[in-house]
Amino acid sequence: MTDLDFVRRRAEDVFDGGAVTPGALASNIAFGAAVLGAGHVELTNDGDWWFVASEFDWLRVPSAHYSERGELFEQMVPFPEQGPGSHRSEIYVSAFASRAYVVQDDAVWWIVGQRLPLADLPHREAVPPWCINVLAFTFR
């Protein structure tokens, strides 16, 4: 069983009400970014798209538990900064989103789903321009 299979099966134990919702997932990721040192995290949505954005790069914070940001979306990564037994929430994006991407310093990295043309990326109108680190996802 992969980590993605595991989180899909156990999601009801992690999320209030037993269902993974985009708003709850975005909140969990934003909280994790704050725990890692983000002074401000923009959490917003535009239609079906949800955005976690900051000037702080919470995905590249040095850690003994992962070496590349892609691992956050592929495996359960321990998150002791948040508490004993905690793990990073980014893996739920891979497990439940139909489309997801990360923007860092104007570079786009697709995590899940069919890519959109750069000019059509929905975060451009939804997050402030100072947010140079953006995680965008939709469950639809």
C-alpha positions as CSV (number, residue, x, y, z in Angstrom):
1,M,0.0,0.0,0.0
2,T,1.4,3.4,-0.9
3,D,1.2,6.5,1.3
4,L,-1.4,8.0,-1.0
5,D,-3.6,4.9,-0.6
6,F,-3.1,5.1,3.2
7,V,-4.1,8.7,3.5
8,R,-7.2,8.2,1.3
9,R,-8.3,5.3,3.6
10,R,-7.6,7.2,6.8
11,A,-8.7,10.7,5.9
12,E,-12.0,10.4,7.8
13,D,-9.9,10.0,11.0
14,V,-7.9,13.1,10.3
15,F,-10.6,15.6,9.1
16,D,-13.5,17.0,11.2
17,G,-16.7,15.4,10.0
18,G,-14.9,12.6,8.3
19,A,-14.6,14.2,4.9
20,V,-11.7,16.0,3.3
21,T,-12.9,19.4,2.1
22,P,-10.8,21.8,0.1
23,G,-11.3,24.5,2.7
24,A,-10.2,22.3,5.6
25,L,-7.2,21.1,3.6
26,A,-6.2,24.6,2.7
27,S,-6.5,25.6,6.4
28,N,-4.4,22.7,7.5
29,I,-1.6,23.6,5.0
30,A,-1.8,27.3,5.9
31,F,-1.5,26.4,9.6
32,G,1.6,24.3,8.8
33,A,3.2,27.1,6.9
34,A,2.6,29.4,10.0
35,V,4.2,26.8,12.3
36,L,7.2,26.7,10.0
37,G,7.7,30.5,10.2
38,A,5.4,32.2,7.7
39,G,4.5,35.6,9.1
40,H,1.5,35.9,6.8
41,V,-0.4,33.3,4.8
42,E,-3.1,34.1,2.3
43,L,-5.8,31.5,2.3
44,T,-8.5,32.1,-0.3
45,N,-10.6,30.6,-3.0
46,D,-12.0,31.6,-6.4
47,G,-14.8,29.3,-7.4
48,D,-13.6,25.7,-7.1
49,W,-10.0,26.7,-6.8
50,W,-8.3,27.1,-3.4
51,F,-5.0,28.9,-2.8
52,V,-2.5,28.9,0.0
53,A,0.0,31.6,-0.7
54,S,2.8,33.5,1.1
55,E,6.0,35.3,0.6
56,F,7.5,32.6,2.9
57,D,8.5,29.4,1.2
58,W,7.1,26.7,3.5
59,L,7.7,24.0,1.0
60,R,11.5,24.3,0.9
61,V,12.2,24.7,4.6
62,P,15.2,22.5,5.5
63,S,14.1,19.3,7.2
64,A,15.7,16.1,8.2
65,H,12.4,14.4,7.1
66,Y,12.5,15.2,3.3
67,S,15.0,16.4,0.8
68,E,12.8,17.7,-2.1
69,R,9.5,19.5,-2.1
70,G,8.0,16.7,-4.3
71,E,8.2,14.3,-1.4
72,L,5.7,16.4,0.5
73,F,3.1,15.5,-2.1
74,E,4.1,11.8,-2.5
75,Q,4.7,10.4,1.0
76,M,3.8,11.0,4.6
77,V,6.4,13.4,6.0
78,P,6.7,13.7,9.8
79,F,6.0,17.2,11.1
80,P,7.4,17.2,14.7
81,E,7.3,21.0,14.7
82,Q,3.5,20.8,14.8
83,G,3.4,18.1,17.5
84,P,4.2,14.4,18.2
85,G,2.7,12.1,15.6
86,S,1.9,14.9,13.2
87,H,2.6,14.8,9.5
88,R,2.6,17.4,6.7
89,S,-0.8,17.9,5.0
90,E,0.4,18.5,1.4
91,I,0.1,14.7,0.7
92,Y,-3.7,15.2,0.9
93,V,-3.5,17.5,-2.2
94,S,-2.1,14.6,-4.2
95,A,-4.6,12.2,-2.8
96,F,-7.8,14.2,-3.3
97,A,-7.3,17.1,-5.8
98,S,-8.2,16.7,-9.4
99,R,-5.8,19.5,-10.4
100,A,-3.0,21.1,-8.4
101,Y,0.1,23.1,-9.0
102,V,2.8,25.1,-7.1
103,V,4.2,28.5,-8.2
104,Q,7.6,29.5,-6.7
105,D,9.4,32.5,-8.1
106,D,7.4,32.4,-11.3
107,A,8.2,28.7,-12.0
108,V,5.2,26.4,-12.2
109,W,5.3,22.8,-11.0
110,W,2.2,20.6,-11.7
111,I,1.4,18.1,-9.0
112,V,-1.9,16.6,-10.2
113,G,-4.1,16.8,-13.3
114,Q,-4.2,18.3,-16.7
115,R,-2.0,21.4,-17.1
116,L,-3.4,24.8,-17.9
117,P,-1.6,27.3,-20.1
118,L,0.5,29.7,-18.0
119,A,-1.7,32.7,-18.9
120,D,-4.8,30.8,-17.6
121,L,-3.5,29.9,-14.1
122,P,-6.3,30.9,-11.7
123,H,-4.0,32.2,-8.9
124,R,-3.1,35.3,-10.9
125,E,-6.3,37.0,-10.1
126,A,-6.9,35.5,-6.7
127,V,-3.8,36.1,-4.6
128,P,-1.8,39.3,-4.0
129,P,1.3,39.8,-6.1
130,W,3.7,39.7,-3.1
131,C,2.7,36.0,-2.6
132,I,5.5,34.4,-4.6
133,N,4.9,30.9,-3.2
134,V,1.5,29.6,-4.1
135,L,-0.2,26.2,-3.8
136,A,-3.3,26.0,-5.9
137,F,-5.7,23.1,-6.1
138,T,-9.3,22.1,-6.9
139,F,-11.2,19.0,-6.1
140,R,-13.4,19.3,-9.1
